Amino acid sequence: MGTAKKITQMQRTALLAMTGTMRSSPTNSLEIHANLYLGPLLIQHMLFNSLIHISTLPPHHPLNPIVTRIAKQGLVKHHQ
């Protein structure tokens, strides 16, 4: 959760500079008006894109055997 909070803080600073609004403006409305993802949604979007890129690797790529092995293992029953 710390990473999402830091991303949100950086986005807020950039949004205040871009839009020229007051510091009391809510971050959610600034992100919506600037057409940006909210902090946690930005992280989910980046992870989803990375998953798509990794899962579509060609067979001769060095990471393909690792990804194939992990995909065959199935779902995780218990997280540590």
C-alpha positions as CSV (number, residue, x, y, z in Angstrom):
1,M,0.0,0.0,0.0
2,G,3.0,2.3,0.5
3,T,3.8,2.3,-3.2
4,A,0.2,3.3,-4.2
5,K,0.3,6.1,-1.7
6,K,3.6,7.5,-3.0
7,I,2.3,7.3,-6.6
8,T,-0.9,9.2,-5.6
9,Q,1.2,11.9,-3.9
10,M,3.4,12.3,-6.9
11,Q,0.4,12.5,-9.2
12,R,-1.3,15.0,-7.0
13,T,1.8,17.3,-7.1
14,A,1.9,17.0,-10.9
15,L,-1.8,17.6,-11.2
16,L,-1.7,20.7,-9.0
17,A,1.1,22.1,-11.2
18,M,-0.6,21.2,-14.5
19,T,-4.1,22.4,-13.7
20,G,-3.2,25.3,-11.5
21,T,-5.9,24.5,-8.9
22,M,-5.8,25.1,-5.2
23,R,-4.2,22.7,-2.8
24,S,-7.6,22.1,-1.2
25,S,-9.0,20.4,-4.3
26,P,-9.7,16.7,-3.9
27,T,-7.2,14.4,-5.6
28,N,-9.8,12.1,-7.0
29,S,-11.6,14.9,-8.9
30,L,-8.2,16.3,-10.2
31,E,-7.3,12.8,-11.5
32,I,-10.7,12.4,-13.2
33,H,-10.6,15.9,-14.8
34,A,-7.0,15.3,-16.1
35,N,-8.1,11.9,-17.4
36,L,-5.5,9.9,-15.3
37,Y,-5.9,6.6,-13.5
38,L,-6.3,6.7,-9.8
39,G,-3.1,5.5,-7.9
40,P,-4.2,1.9,-7.2
41,L,-5.8,1.5,-10.6
42,L,-2.6,2.7,-12.2
43,I,-0.7,-0.1,-10.5
44,Q,-3.3,-2.7,-11.5
45,H,-3.2,-1.5,-15.1
46,M,0.6,-1.7,-15.2
47,L,0.6,-5.2,-13.7
48,F,-2.0,-6.4,-16.1
49,N,0.0,-5.0,-19.1
50,S,3.1,-6.8,-17.8
51,L,1.2,-10.0,-17.4
52,I,-0.1,-9.8,-21.0
53,H,3.4,-9.1,-22.3
54,I,5.0,-12.0,-20.4
55,S,2.2,-14.4,-21.4
56,T,2.6,-13.7,-25.1
57,L,6.4,-14.3,-25.3
58,P,7.5,-16.4,-28.3
59,P,8.7,-20.0,-27.7
60,H,12.4,-19.2,-28.3
61,H,12.4,-16.4,-25.6
62,P,14.6,-17.2,-22.5
63,L,11.7,-16.5,-20.1
64,N,9.2,-18.7,-21.9
65,P,10.1,-22.0,-20.0
66,I,9.8,-20.2,-16.7
67,V,6.4,-18.7,-17.5
68,T,5.2,-22.0,-18.9
69,R,6.2,-23.9,-15.8
70,I,4.5,-21.4,-13.5
71,A,1.3,-21.4,-15.6
72,K,1.1,-25.2,-15.3
73,Q,1.3,-25.1,-11.5
74,G,-2.2,-23.8,-11.2
75,L,-3.6,-21.5,-8.6
76,V,-1.9,-20.7,-5.3
77,K,-3.8,-22.4,-2.4
78,H,-2.1,-20.5,0.4
79,H,-0.2,-17.3,0.3
80,Q,2.7,-16.8,2.8
